[in-house]
Amino acid sequence: MEAMRSYERYGLLLNERVVKTPIAVSAMAGIVDAEYALARSAHIGAAFLGGYSIDAPTMEASRDLAAAGRPEFLYDDPVEALAAQVSRMAPSDIICGLNLRAGSAESLAGIASQIGDSVIYEIDAHCRQEPLVRARCGEYLLHHTDLLAESVRALKREEVTVSVKIRAGVSADDRLLAKKIWKAGGDIIHVDLMDYGYQKVRQIRNSSPLFIIANNSINSFEKMKDMLSHGADMVSLARQSDDRTLAGLDAAISRFTGEHGWYNAPKQLCRGGDIRSLAFCCMPVKNCPLIPMLEKIGLSREDYLAFKQKAVAETPLDFGSQTCFGSLAWCCKDSSPCMFREMTLREAGLSSREYMRQKKQLADKILQHLFYEHADTHPC
């Protein structure tokens, strides 16, 4: 029952399991293990344990880092150590991920083949410590993206869910990086935003349909909302993943969703929204940000009109002759005052919350169209 309520609230699935809240704990080497995650289980939906070094080069790098005073997980048998962590997590309602450092794609595939598909496998393309870079993991993969793509493909051959943890601004072009991870079969991009903020989230969302987890200094609801409203599906916390902060974020996003219906609704395009905000755009009849966006994604005005009209057919959005363009399909976000939209909703017996849920379904269709049905002409 609780899982069903969570799905009705957020509509989130990871690794074919319902995510109870769009908040995760991010890996911190030597710190985030099953015990750490379970202690925070009341207010997180996912936890990425690790980072774990899993082959000879990366395990040696971890020993070097530990000798220099950095917290590290050290063990003789990575399969045994990780299997024990997965076993401890299994009874919980937290989606479990393993953040893995490996010097080769074969090492990652070997771990997945032995532990199985009950967890998400997160490739560590994030750590920047020199011993790890020398071991051909962490940031090394952001400069050698063909090797990163090879690692994604190796894991996907094991039929598991794959996340890639990256550090923004390290690769030559994060838009191309996101697309490469997606095309290789990746499912999730977990991005440490560094100092880039929500603009980087929007850039990645406009470049791929990947599930996006935004990370770094998200310790207030305003920061969380910035990430979600620019394309993130989830946020993660590391050093600031204390119970008070997590509880505050969890309560705030639950209240917001209860009021608005769509927990990560984008800002409108004219206010800096991501590609999902096409769900709120009107007909392309005036000089506004919609026109250059359509040109950028290679969609003609005629195709945009036809697609949206087809997408809302026989839905509650295919209604509203008294609205500006004759249908709720072209109406704006619930936060923008509009007496015509509100009058139409009352006439249709549709709450503002349900209206936004319908807009989310429209946005999902837009992403499907642009990244799969229209992918050959999408230039991003």
Contacts in CASP RR format, 6 or more apart in sequence:
PFRMAT RR
TARGET T0000
AUTHOR 0000-0000-0000
METHOD contacts of the structure
MODEL  1
MEAMRSYERYGLLLNERVVKTPIAVSAMAGIVDAEYALARSAHIGAAFLG
GYSIDAPTMEASRDLAAAGRPEFLYDDPVEALAAQVSRMAPSDIICGLNL
RAGSAESLAGIASQIGDSVIYEIDAHCRQEPLVRARCGEYLLHHTDLLAE
SVRALKREEVTVSVKIRAGVSADDRLLAKKIWKAGGDIIHVDLMDYGYQK
VRQIRNSSPLFIIANNSINSFEKMKDMLSHGADMVSLARQSDDRTLAGLD
AAISRFTGEHGWYNAPKQLCRGGDIRSLAFCCMPVKNCPLIPMLEKIGLS
REDYLAFKQKAVAETPLDFGSQTCFGSLAWCCKDSSPCMFREMTLREAGL
SSREYMRQKKQLADKILQHLFYEHADTHPC
2 20 0 8 1.000
2 93 0 8 1.000
3 18 0 8 1.000
3 20 0 8 1.000
3 93 0 8 1.000
4 18 0 8 1.000
6 12 0 8 1.000
6 18 0 8 1.000
6 19 0 8 1.000
6 20 0 8 1.000
6 21 0 8 1.000
7 13 0 8 1.000
7 18 0 8 1.000
9 254 0 8 1.000
9 257 0 8 1.000
9 258 0 8 1.000
9 263 0 8 1.000
10 19 0 8 1.000
10 20 0 8 1.000
10 21 0 8 1.000
10 22 0 8 1.000
10 257 0 8 1.000
10 263 0 8 1.000
11 18 0 8 1.000
11 19 0 8 1.000
12 18 0 8 1.000
12 19 0 8 1.000
12 22 0 8 1.000
12 233 0 8 1.000
12 234 0 8 1.000
13 19 0 8 1.000
14 46 0 8 1.000
14 95 0 8 1.000
14 120 0 8 1.000
14 161 0 8 1.000
14 188 0 8 1.000
14 211 0 8 1.000
15 95 0 8 1.000
15 117 0 8 1.000
15 118 0 8 1.000
15 119 0 8 1.000
15 120 0 8 1.000
15 161 0 8 1.000
17 95 0 8 1.000
19 45 0 8 1.000
19 46 0 8 1.000
19 95 0 8 1.000
19 234 0 8 1.000
20 45 0 8 1.000
20 93 0 8 1.000
21 43 0 8 1.000
21 44 0 8 1.000
21 45 0 8 1.000
21 250 0 8 1.000
21 253 0 8 1.000
21 254 0 8 1.000
22 45 0 8 1.000
22 228 0 8 1.000
22 233 0 8 1.000
22 234 0 8 1.000
22 235 0 8 1.000
22 253 0 8 1.000
22 263 0 8 1.000
22 264 0 8 1.000
23 43 0 8 1.000
23 44 0 8 1.000
23 45 0 8 1.000
23 234 0 8 1.000
23 235 0 8 1.000
23 236 0 8 1.000
23 237 0 8 1.000
23 246 0 8 1.000
23 249 0 8 1.000
23 250 0 8 1.000
23 253 0 8 1.000
24 44 0 8 1.000
24 45 0 8 1.000
24 46 0 8 1.000
24 47 0 8 1.000
24 48 0 8 1.000
24 213 0 8 1.000
24 234 0 8 1.000
24 235 0 8 1.000
24 236 0 8 1.000
24 237 0 8 1.000
25 32 0 8 1.000
25 36 0 8 1.000
25 37 0 8 1.000
25 40 0 8 1.000
25 44 0 8 1.000
25 46 0 8 1.000
25 47 0 8 1.000
25 48 0 8 1.000
25 236 0 8 1.000
25 237 0 8 1.000
25 238 0 8 1.000
25 241 0 8 1.000
26 32 0 8 1.000
26 48 0 8 1.000
26 165 0 8 1.000
26 190 0 8 1.000
26 215 0 8 1.000
26 236 0 8 1.000
26 237 0 8 1.000
26 238 0 8 1.000
26 241 0 8 1.000
27 48 0 8 1.000
27 49 0 8 1.000
27 50 0 8 1.000
27 51 0 8 1.000
27 99 0 8 1.000
27 122 0 8 1.000
27 124 0 8 1.000
27 165 0 8 1.000
27 238 0 8 1.000
28 50 0 8 1.000
28 51 0 8 1.000
28 71 0 8 1.000
28 238 0 8 1.000
28 239 0 8 1.000
29 50 0 8 1.000
29 51 0 8 1.000
29 62 0 8 1.000
29 65 0 8 1.000
29 70 0 8 1.000
29 71 0 8 1.000
29 72 0 8 1.000
29 73 0 8 1.000
29 127 0 8 1.000
30 50 0 8 1.000
30 51 0 8 1.000
30 71 0 8 1.000
30 72 0 8 1.000
30 73 0 8 1.000
31 71 0 8 1.000
32 47 0 8 1.000
32 48 0 8 1.000
32 49 0 8 1.000
32 50 0 8 1.000
32 51 0 8 1.000
32 238 0 8 1.000
33 49 0 8 1.000
33 50 0 8 1.000
33 73 0 8 1.000
33 85 0 8 1.000
34 49 0 8 1.000
34 85 0 8 1.000
34 86 0 8 1.000
34 88 0 8 1.000
34 89 0 8 1.000
35 88 0 8 1.000
36 47 0 8 1.000
36 49 0 8 1.000
37 44 0 8 1.000
37 47 0 8 1.000
37 49 0 8 1.000
37 89 0 8 1.000
37 92 0 8 1.000
37 94 0 8 1.000
37 96 0 8 1.000
38 88 0 8 1.000
38 89 0 8 1.000
38 92 0 8 1.000
38 94 0 8 1.000
39 243 0 8 1.000
40 47 0 8 1.000
40 241 0 8 1.000
40 243 0 8 1.000
40 246 0 8 1.000
41 92 0 8 1.000
41 93 0 8 1.000
41 94 0 8 1.000
42 243 0 8 1.000
42 246 0 8 1.000
42 247 0 8 1.000
42 250 0 8 1.000
43 243 0 8 1.000
43 246 0 8 1.000
43 247 0 8 1.000
43 248 0 8 1.000
43 249 0 8 1.000
43 250 0 8 1.000
44 94 0 8 1.000
44 241 0 8 1.000
44 246 0 8 1.000
44 250 0 8 1.000
45 93 0 8 1.000
45 94 0 8 1.000
45 95 0 8 1.000
46 94 0 8 1.000
46 95 0 8 1.000
46 96 0 8 1.000
46 97 0 8 1.000
46 120 0 8 1.000
46 234 0 8 1.000
46 236 0 8 1.000
47 89 0 8 1.000
47 94 0 8 1.000
47 95 0 8 1.000
47 96 0 8 1.000
47 97 0 8 1.000
48 97 0 8 1.000
48 98 0 8 1.000
48 99 0 8 1.000
48 120 0 8 1.000
48 122 0 8 1.000
48 163 0 8 1.000
48 165 0 8 1.000
48 190 0 8 1.000
48 236 0 8 1.000
49 85 0 8 1.000
49 89 0 8 1.000
49 96 0 8 1.000
49 97 0 8 1.000
49 98 0 8 1.000
49 99 0 8 1.000
50 73 0 8 1.000
50 98 0 8 1.000
50 99 0 8 1.000
51 73 0 8 1.000
51 98 0 8 1.000
51 99 0 8 1.000
51 100 0 8 1.000
51 101 0 8 1.000
51 124 0 8 1.000
51 127 0 8 1.000
52 73 0 8 1.000
52 78 0 8 1.000
52 81 0 8 1.000
52 82 0 8 1.000
52 98 0 8 1.000
52 99 0 8 1.000
52 100 0 8 1.000
52 101 0 8 1.000
53 59 0 8 1.000
53 61 0 8 1.000
53 62 0 8 1.000
53 72 0 8 1.000
53 73 0 8 1.000
53 78 0 8 1.000
53 101 0 8 1.000
53 102 0 8 1.000
53 132 0 8 1.000
53 135 0 8 1.000
54 78 0 8 1.000
54 82 0 8 1.000
54 100 0 8 1.000
54 101 0 8 1.000
54 102 0 8 1.000
54 107 0 8 1.000
54 108 0 8 1.000
54 111 0 8 1.000
55 78 0 8 1.000
55 102 0 8 1.000
55 103 0 8 1.000
55 104 0 8 1.000
55 107 0 8 1.000
57 103 0 8 1.000
57 134 0 8 1.000
57 135 0 8 1.000
57 136 0 8 1.000
58 101 0 8 1.000
58 102 0 8 1.000
58 103 0 8 1.000
58 107 0 8 1.000
58 132 0 8 1.000
58 135 0 8 1.000
58 137 0 8 1.000
59 74 0 8 1.000
59 78 0 8 1.000
60 131 0 8 1.000
60 135 0 8 1.000
61 101 0 8 1.000
61 129 0 8 1.000
61 131 0 8 1.000
61 132 0 8 1.000
61 134 0 8 1.000
61 135 0 8 1.000
62 72 0 8 1.000
62 73 0 8 1.000
62 74 0 8 1.000
62 101 0 8 1.000
62 131 0 8 1.000
63 72 0 8 1.000
63 74 0 8 1.000
64 131 0 8 1.000
65 72 0 8 1.000
65 129 0 8 1.000
65 131 0 8 1.000
65 132 0 8 1.000
66 72 0 8 1.000
66 74 0 8 1.000
70 129 0 8 1.000
73 81 0 8 1.000
75 81 0 8 1.000
78 111 0 8 1.000
79 111 0 8 1.000
79 114 0 8 1.000
79 115 0 8 1.000
82 98 0 8 1.000
82 111 0 8 1.000
82 115 0 8 1.000
83 114 0 8 1.000
83 115 0 8 1.000
85 98 0 8 1.000
86 96 0 8 1.000
86 98 0 8 1.000
86 115 0 8 1.000
86 118 0 8 1.000
86 119 0 8 1.000
89 96 0 8 1.000
89 119 0 8 1.000
90 96 0 8 1.000
90 118 0 8 1.000
95 120 0 8 1.000
96 118 0 8 1.000
96 119 0 8 1.000
96 120 0 8 1.000
97 119 0 8 1.000
97 120 0 8 1.000
97 121 0 8 1.000
97 122 0 8 1.000
97 163 0 8 1.000
98 111 0 8 1.000
98 115 0 8 1.000
98 119 0 8 1.000
98 120 0 8 1.000
98 121 0 8 1.000
98 122 0 8 1.000
99 122 0 8 1.000
99 124 0 8 1.000
99 165 0 8 1.000
100 108 0 8 1.000
100 111 0 8 1.000
100 121 0 8 1.000
100 122 0 8 1.000
100 123 0 8 1.000
100 124 0 8 1.000
101 124 0 8 1.000
101 127 0 8 1.000
101 132 0 8 1.000
101 135 0 8 1.000
101 137 0 8 1.000
101 138 0 8 1.000
102 108 0 8 1.000
102 111 0 8 1.000
102 123 0 8 1.000
102 124 0 8 1.000
102 137 0 8 1.000
102 151 0 8 1.000
103 135 0 8 1.000
103 136 0 8 1.000
103 137 0 8 1.000
104 136 0 8 1.000
104 151 0 8 1.000
105 147 0 8 1.000
105 150 0 8 1.000
105 151 0 8 1.000
105 153 0 8 1.000
105 154 0 8 1.000
105 155 0 8 1.000
106 154 0 8 1.000
108 121 0 8 1.000
108 123 0 8 1.000
108 151 0 8 1.000
108 154 0 8 1.000
108 155 0 8 1.000
109 154 0 8 1.000
109 155 0 8 1.000
109 157 0 8 1.000
109 158 0 8 1.000
110 158 0 8 1.000
111 121 0 8 1.000
112 121 0 8 1.000
112 155 0 8 1.000
112 158 0 8 1.000
112 160 0 8 1.000
113 158 0 8 1.000
116 158 0 8 1.000
116 160 0 8 1.000
117 158 0 8 1.000
117 159 0 8 1.000
117 160 0 8 1.000
117 161 0 8 1.000
119 160 0 8 1.000
120 160 0 8 1.000
120 161 0 8 1.000
120 162 0 8 1.000
120 163 0 8 1.000
120 187 0 8 1.000
120 188 0 8 1.000
121 155 0 8 1.000
121 160 0 8 1.000
121 161 0 8 1.000
121 162 0 8 1.000
121 163 0 8 1.000
122 162 0 8 1.000
122 163 0 8 1.000
122 164 0 8 1.000
122 165 0 8 1.000
122 188 0 8 1.000
122 190 0 8 1.000
123 141 0 8 1.000
123 148 0 8 1.000
123 151 0 8 1.000
123 152 0 8 1.000
123 155 0 8 1.000
123 162 0 8 1.000
123 163 0 8 1.000
123 164 0 8 1.000
123 165 0 8 1.000
124 132 0 8 1.000
124 137 0 8 1.000
124 138 0 8 1.000
124 165 0 8 1.000
125 137 0 8 1.000
125 138 0 8 1.000
125 139 0 8 1.000
125 141 0 8 1.000
125 142 0 8 1.000
125 148 0 8 1.000
125 164 0 8 1.000
125 165 0 8 1.000
125 166 0 8 1.000
125 167 0 8 1.000
126 138 0 8 1.000
126 139 0 8 1.000
126 165 0 8 1.000
126 166 0 8 1.000
126 167 0 8 1.000
126 192 0 8 1.000
127 133 0 8 1.000
127 137 0 8 1.000
127 138 0 8 1.000
127 139 0 8 1.000
128 138 0 8 1.000
128 139 0 8 1.000
128 167 0 8 1.000
128 170 0 8 1.000
132 138 0 8 1.000
132 140 0 8 1.000
133 139 0 8 1.000
133 140 0 8 1.000
134 140 0 8 1.000
136 144 0 8 1.000
136 147 0 8 1.000
139 167 0 8 1.000
139 170 0 8 1.000
140 147 0 8 1.000
141 147 0 8 1.000
141 148 0 8 1.000
141 151 0 8 1.000
142 148 0 8 1.000
142 166 0 8 1.000
142 167 0 8 1.000
142 170 0 8 1.000
142 171 0 8 1.000
142 177 0 8 1.000
143 170 0 8 1.000
143 171 0 8 1.000
145 171 0 8 1.000
145 177 0 8 1.000
145 180 0 8 1.000
148 164 0 8 1.000
148 180 0 8 1.000
148 181 0 8 1.000
148 184 0 8 1.000
149 180 0 8 1.000
149 181 0 8 1.000
149 183 0 8 1.000
149 184 0 8 1.000
150 184 0 8 1.000
152 162 0 8 1.000
152 164 0 8 1.000
152 181 0 8 1.000
152 184 0 8 1.000
152 185 0 8 1.000
152 186 0 8 1.000
153 184 0 8 1.000
153 185 0 8 1.000
155 162 0 8 1.000
156 162 0 8 1.000
156 184 0 8 1.000
156 185 0 8 1.000
156 186 0 8 1.000
161 187 0 8 1.000
161 188 0 8 1.000
162 185 0 8 1.000
162 186 0 8 1.000
162 187 0 8 1.000
162 188 0 8 1.000
163 186 0 8 1.000
163 187 0 8 1.000
163 188 0 8 1.000
163 189 0 8 1.000
163 190 0 8 1.000
163 213 0 8 1.000
164 181 0 8 1.000
164 186 0 8 1.000
164 188 0 8 1.000
164 189 0 8 1.000
164 190 0 8 1.000
165 190 0 8 1.000
165 191 0 8 1.000
165 192 0 8 1.000
166 174 0 8 1.000
166 177 0 8 1.000
166 189 0 8 1.000
166 190 0 8 1.000
166 191 0 8 1.000
166 192 0 8 1.000
167 191 0 8 1.000
167 192 0 8 1.000
167 194 0 8 1.000
168 174 0 8 1.000
168 191 0 8 1.000
168 192 0 8 1.000
168 193 0 8 1.000
168 194 0 8 1.000
168 196 0 8 1.000
168 200 0 8 1.000
169 194 0 8 1.000
169 196 0 8 1.000
169 200 0 8 1.000
171 177 0 8 1.000
174 191 0 8 1.000
174 200 0 8 1.000
174 203 0 8 1.000
174 204 0 8 1.000
174 207 0 8 1.000
175 203 0 8 1.000
175 204 0 8 1.000
175 206 0 8 1.000
175 207 0 8 1.000
175 380 0 8 1.000
176 207 0 8 1.000
178 189 0 8 1.000
178 204 0 8 1.000
178 207 0 8 1.000
178 208 0 8 1.000
178 210 0 8 1.000
179 207 0 8 1.000
179 208 0 8 1.000
179 380 0 8 1.000
181 189 0 8 1.000
181 208 0 8 1.000
181 210 0 8 1.000
182 208 0 8 1.000
182 209 0 8 1.000
182 210 0 8 1.000
186 210 0 8 1.000
187 210 0 8 1.000
187 211 0 8 1.000
188 210 0 8 1.000
188 211 0 8 1.000
188 212 0 8 1.000
188 213 0 8 1.000
189 204 0 8 1.000
189 208 0 8 1.000
189 210 0 8 1.000
189 211 0 8 1.000
189 212 0 8 1.000
189 213 0 8 1.000
190 213 0 8 1.000
190 215 0 8 1.000
190 236 0 8 1.000
191 200 0 8 1.000
191 201 0 8 1.000
191 204 0 8 1.000
191 212 0 8 1.000
191 213 0 8 1.000
191 214 0 8 1.000
191 215 0 8 1.000
192 215 0 8 1.000
192 216 0 8 1.000
193 200 0 8 1.000
193 201 0 8 1.000
193 214 0 8 1.000
193 215 0 8 1.000
193 216 0 8 1.000
194 216 0 8 1.000
197 216 0 8 1.000
197 226 0 8 1.000
197 227 0 8 1.000
198 214 0 8 1.000
198 226 0 8 1.000
198 227 0 8 1.000
198 229 0 8 1.000
198 230 0 8 1.000
199 230 0 8 1.000
201 212 0 8 1.000
201 214 0 8 1.000
201 227 0 8 1.000
201 230 0 8 1.000
201 231 0 8 1.000
201 232 0 8 1.000
201 274 0 8 1.000
202 230 0 8 1.000
202 231 0 8 1.000
202 272 0 8 1.000
202 273 0 8 1.000
202 274 0 8 1.000
204 210 0 8 1.000
204 212 0 8 1.000
204 231 0 8 1.000
205 212 0 8 1.000
205 230 0 8 1.000
205 231 0 8 1.000
205 232 0 8 1.000
205 274 0 8 1.000
205 275 0 8 1.000
205 276 0 8 1.000
206 274 0 8 1.000
206 275 0 8 1.000
206 380 0 8 1.000
207 380 0 8 1.000
208 371 0 8 1.000
208 380 0 8 1.000
209 367 0 8 1.000
209 368 0 8 1.000
209 371 0 8 1.000
209 372 0 8 1.000
211 233 0 8 1.000
211 234 0 8 1.000
212 231 0 8 1.000
212 232 0 8 1.000
212 233 0 8 1.000
212 234 0 8 1.000
213 232 0 8 1.000
213 233 0 8 1.000
213 234 0 8 1.000
213 235 0 8 1.000
213 236 0 8 1.000
214 227 0 8 1.000
214 228 0 8 1.000
214 232 0 8 1.000
214 234 0 8 1.000
214 235 0 8 1.000
214 236 0 8 1.000
215 235 0 8 1.000
215 236 0 8 1.000
215 237 0 8 1.000
215 238 0 8 1.000
217 223 0 8 1.000
217 240 0 8 1.000
218 224 0 8 1.000
218 227 0 8 1.000
218 235 0 8 1.000
218 236 0 8 1.000
218 237 0 8 1.000
218 240 0 8 1.000
218 249 0 8 1.000
219 237 0 8 1.000
219 240 0 8 1.000
219 245 0 8 1.000
220 249 0 8 1.000
221 248 0 8 1.000
221 249 0 8 1.000
221 252 0 8 1.000
221 253 0 8 1.000
221 256 0 8 1.000
224 235 0 8 1.000
224 249 0 8 1.000
224 252 0 8 1.000
224 253 0 8 1.000
225 256 0 8 1.000
227 235 0 8 1.000
228 235 0 8 1.000
228 253 0 8 1.000
228 263 0 8 1.000
228 264 0 8 1.000
229 264 0 8 1.000
229 265 0 8 1.000
229 266 0 8 1.000
229 267 0 8 1.000
229 273 0 8 1.000
230 266 0 8 1.000
230 267 0 8 1.000
230 272 0 8 1.000
230 273 0 8 1.000
230 274 0 8 1.000
231 264 0 8 1.000
231 266 0 8 1.000
231 274 0 8 1.000
231 276 0 8 1.000
232 264 0 8 1.000
233 264 0 8 1.000
235 249 0 8 1.000
237 245 0 8 1.000
237 246 0 8 1.000
237 249 0 8 1.000
253 263 0 8 1.000
256 263 0 8 1.000
257 263 0 8 1.000
258 353 0 8 1.000
259 353 0 8 1.000
260 334 0 8 1.000
260 335 0 8 1.000
260 352 0 8 1.000
260 353 0 8 1.000
260 356 0 8 1.000
261 353 0 8 1.000
261 354 0 8 1.000
261 356 0 8 1.000
261 357 0 8 1.000
261 360 0 8 1.000
262 356 0 8 1.000
262 357 0 8 1.000
262 359 0 8 1.000
262 360 0 8 1.000
265 333 0 8 1.000
265 356 0 8 1.000
265 359 0 8 1.000
265 360 0 8 1.000
266 273 0 8 1.000
266 274 0 8 1.000
266 276 0 8 1.000
266 277 0 8 1.000
266 279 0 8 1.000
266 280 0 8 1.000
266 363 0 8 1.000
267 273 0 8 1.000
267 274 0 8 1.000
267 277 0 8 1.000
267 333 0 8 1.000
268 277 0 8 1.000
268 280 0 8 1.000
268 281 0 8 1.000
268 332 0 8 1.000
268 333 0 8 1.000
268 336 0 8 1.000
269 277 0 8 1.000
269 278 0 8 1.000
269 280 0 8 1.000
269 281 0 8 1.000
269 288 0 8 1.000
269 289 0 8 1.000
269 290 0 8 1.000
269 293 0 8 1.000
270 288 0 8 1.000
270 289 0 8 1.000
270 290 0 8 1.000
272 289 0 8 1.000
275 293 0 8 1.000
275 297 0 8 1.000
275 366 0 8 1.000
275 367 0 8 1.000
275 370 0 8 1.000
276 363 0 8 1.000
276 366 0 8 1.000
276 367 0 8 1.000
277 363 0 8 1.000
278 290 0 8 1.000
278 293 0 8 1.000
278 304 0 8 1.000
278 308 0 8 1.000
278 363 0 8 1.000
278 366 0 8 1.000
279 359 0 8 1.000
279 360 0 8 1.000
279 362 0 8 1.000
279 363 0 8 1.000
279 366 0 8 1.000
280 331 0 8 1.000
280 332 0 8 1.000
280 333 0 8 1.000
280 359 0 8 1.000
281 290 0 8 1.000
281 330 0 8 1.000
282 290 0 8 1.000
282 324 0 8 1.000
282 325 0 8 1.000
282 330 0 8 1.000
282 331 0 8 1.000
282 332 0 8 1.000
283 305 0 8 1.000
283 325 0 8 1.000
283 330 0 8 1.000
284 290 0 8 1.000
284 291 0 8 1.000
284 294 0 8 1.000
284 301 0 8 1.000
284 304 0 8 1.000
284 305 0 8 1.000
291 301 0 8 1.000
294 300 0 8 1.000
294 301 0 8 1.000
294 304 0 8 1.000
296 379 0 8 1.000
296 380 0 8 1.000
297 370 0 8 1.000
297 374 0 8 1.000
297 378 0 8 1.000
297 379 0 8 1.000
297 380 0 8 1.000
298 377 0 8 1.000
298 378 0 8 1.000
298 379 0 8 1.000
299 307 0 8 1.000
299 370 0 8 1.000
299 374 0 8 1.000
299 377 0 8 1.000
307 366 0 8 1.000
307 369 0 8 1.000
308 329 0 8 1.000
308 330 0 8 1.000
308 362 0 8 1.000
309 327 0 8 1.000
309 329 0 8 1.000
311 329 0 8 1.000
311 362 0 8 1.000
311 365 0 8 1.000
311 366 0 8 1.000
311 369 0 8 1.000
312 318 0 8 1.000
312 327 0 8 1.000
312 328 0 8 1.000
312 329 0 8 1.000
312 362 0 8 1.000
315 358 0 8 1.000
315 361 0 8 1.000
315 362 0 8 1.000
316 328 0 8 1.000
316 348 0 8 1.000
316 350 0 8 1.000
316 354 0 8 1.000
316 355 0 8 1.000
316 358 0 8 1.000
317 327 0 8 1.000
317 328 0 8 1.000
317 329 0 8 1.000
317 358 0 8 1.000
317 359 0 8 1.000
317 362 0 8 1.000
318 327 0 8 1.000
318 328 0 8 1.000
318 329 0 8 1.000
319 327 0 8 1.000
319 328 0 8 1.000
319 344 0 8 1.000
319 348 0 8 1.000
320 326 0 8 1.000
320 327 0 8 1.000
320 328 0 8 1.000
320 344 0 8 1.000
320 347 0 8 1.000
320 348 0 8 1.000
321 327 0 8 1.000
322 340 0 8 1.000
322 343 0 8 1.000
322 344 0 8 1.000
323 330 0 8 1.000
323 331 0 8 1.000
323 340 0 8 1.000
323 341 0 8 1.000
323 344 0 8 1.000
324 330 0 8 1.000
324 331 0 8 1.000
324 340 0 8 1.000
328 341 0 8 1.000
328 344 0 8 1.000
328 345 0 8 1.000
328 355 0 8 1.000
328 358 0 8 1.000
329 362 0 8 1.000
331 338 0 8 1.000
331 340 0 8 1.000
331 341 0 8 1.000
331 344 0 8 1.000
332 338 0 8 1.000
332 341 0 8 1.000
333 356 0 8 1.000
333 359 0 8 1.000
334 352 0 8 1.000
334 355 0 8 1.000
334 356 0 8 1.000
342 352 0 8 1.000
345 351 0 8 1.000
345 352 0 8 1.000
345 355 0 8 1.000
350 358 0 8 1.000
370 378 0 8 1.000
371 378 0 8 1.000
END
